[in-house]
């Protein structure tokens, strides 16, 4: 049941405030994060972890990339992210001190399942971040951290993505607390961000009308680029994937700093570029770098669509369109920034008369390797 929406994807985009609230529920209290499923592994085991590898495919891998920044920062454990289908071919170094966190909405993705089995055989501690209850991957893993985002029907993942990021952040905060690597204030600040998140997500969902207008003018675009820095980089990759997947438009995401190492040659007159601008309040250095990136591409004729936090006027002279989002700490920005990108893909798909929920050549769950 699409609940009155034109597509499951539209419905699921609007469900993100509740989805994320459901991921957090029962896992925070009195300013601290405690995930019962992780606690069951025993504090000692969590204290000995010296390396985390996050695995997943597609959107799940981008959620993993975003989660990696936060887990490394909060738990002070080196974290790397690998595509599930690449993982075992590199003969990864795994010990009983390695935690392998798999991210999968369906919990049935064969590439990820095979990677998890490989990790189990090689003695790693396996944690599954999964949305579908009692799927194979969480059943096989040592611990299952369900996202509780509710069923996701559209092939293009939306609410599962924001819920996965949330779950990974909670894991980072839990590990940080158990390992004594974050202070009570940092923990309490993050918990407060989680509490404020649903309302901010609701506001971000309201970017729909502005995005619909933008998409109307851009329906003929042959290629769209997305730029971000830090956690904005995987968010850019996710924006590009959405567009390829459901609007069949060539799209690429780049780390903004990488532009000058090659991709800037792509910038030609009228080339649309979405730029995810970090907050000037909480990330002033990154912000100024991204603003210079905008100036560089604008000078070469790009059509710049800047996604900024409300009140950031620094991009106004250089942006053709500005999408304003509520204020949030750096780690929480991707959860908001991805929403206009999801709407954009949906609107371009609709404008081209395509089936938003069932794109060609794709299945919701990829159960072959
Ligand atoms: O069920 P999973 O999260 O394991 O699926 C992984 C990818 O196949 C999935 O995220 C895919 O990239 C989506 N269709 C993206 O929208």
Boltz pocket constraint, residues with backbone or C-beta under 6 A from the ligand:
constraints:
  - pocket:
      binder: B
      contacts: [[A, 57], [A, 58], [A, 59], [A, 60], [A, 103], [A, 104], [A, 105], [A, 106], [A, 107], [A, 108], [A, 109], [A, 112], [A, 155], [A, 156], [A, 157], [A, 158], [A, 241], [A, 242], [A, 245], [A, 363], [A, 364], [A, 365], [A, 366]]
      max_distance: 6.0
